[in-house]
Amino acid sequence: MKYFIKDAKGSAIVEVSIMLPIVLALVFGSIMFIQAQRTQIVLDMAAREAARDFAKTDSVSRAILKAEEELRIGGIDPDKTRITPIRNGYERQVKIEISYPLMIPFVGKIDPKLTGHSTFHVESSTVYW
């Protein structure tokens, strides 16, 4: 019995076989999280630029085109997104949604939705003295 306790030849292999899956899960999980954050930043930027253009021109089609242009610049396919311009009084809002599928080991596939949203206010050009 003492021989097995003092023998350390196989302990390195056992330690690596236990730790390697944990380390790989942490590395790939952090990569997936960083990519999701990057996508979120691009959605926010595209929504902000589209809402700004929507407030300036009051054109829904130009707002959608601006959002699609900004999404392409950010490396996101606009066909996989849903762009919704909203007119609400003096507010011009743009909401962009995308489905972001993730495969999590031992859990399976989850499909969260990432959303970028921005609101700009239309300024009146009338000056009262």
Secondary structure in CASP SS format (residue, H / E / C, confidence):
PFRMAT SS
TARGET T0000
AUTHOR 0000-0000-0000
METHOD secondary structure of the structure
MODEL  1
M C 1.00
K H 1.00
Y H 1.00
F H 1.00
I H 1.00
K H 1.00
D C 1.00
A C 1.00
K C 1.00
G C 1.00
S H 1.00
A H 1.00
I H 1.00
V H 1.00
E H 1.00
V H 1.00
S H 1.00
I H 1.00
M H 1.00
L H 1.00
P H 1.00
I H 1.00
V H 1.00
L H 1.00
A H 1.00
L H 1.00
V H 1.00
F H 1.00
G H 1.00
S H 1.00
I H 1.00
M H 1.00
F H 1.00
I H 1.00
Q H 1.00
A H 1.00
Q H 1.00
R H 1.00
T H 1.00
Q H 1.00
I H 1.00
V H 1.00
L H 1.00
D H 1.00
M H 1.00
A H 1.00
A H 1.00
R H 1.00
E H 1.00
A H 1.00
A H 1.00
R H 1.00
D H 1.00
F H 1.00
A H 1.00
K H 1.00
T H 1.00
D C 1.00
S C 1.00
V H 1.00
S H 1.00
R H 1.00
A H 1.00
I H 1.00
L H 1.00
K H 1.00
A H 1.00
E H 1.00
E H 1.00
E H 1.00
L H 1.00
R H 1.00
I H 1.00
G C 1.00
G C 1.00
I C 1.00
D C 1.00
P H 1.00
D H 1.00
K H 1.00
T E 1.00
R E 1.00
I E 1.00
T E 1.00
P E 1.00
I E 1.00
R E 1.00
N E 1.00
G C 1.00
Y C 1.00
E E 1.00
R E 1.00
Q E 1.00
V E 1.00
K E 1.00
I E 1.00
E E 1.00
I E 1.00
S E 1.00
Y C 1.00
P C 1.00
L E 1.00
M E 1.00
I E 1.00
P C 1.00
F C 1.00
V C 1.00
G E 1.00
K E 1.00
I E 1.00
D C 1.00
P C 1.00
K E 1.00
L E 1.00
T E 1.00
G E 1.00
H E 1.00
S E 1.00
T E 1.00
F E 1.00
H E 1.00
V C 1.00
E C 1.00
S C 1.00
S C 1.00
T C 1.00
V C 1.00
Y C 1.00
W C 1.00
END
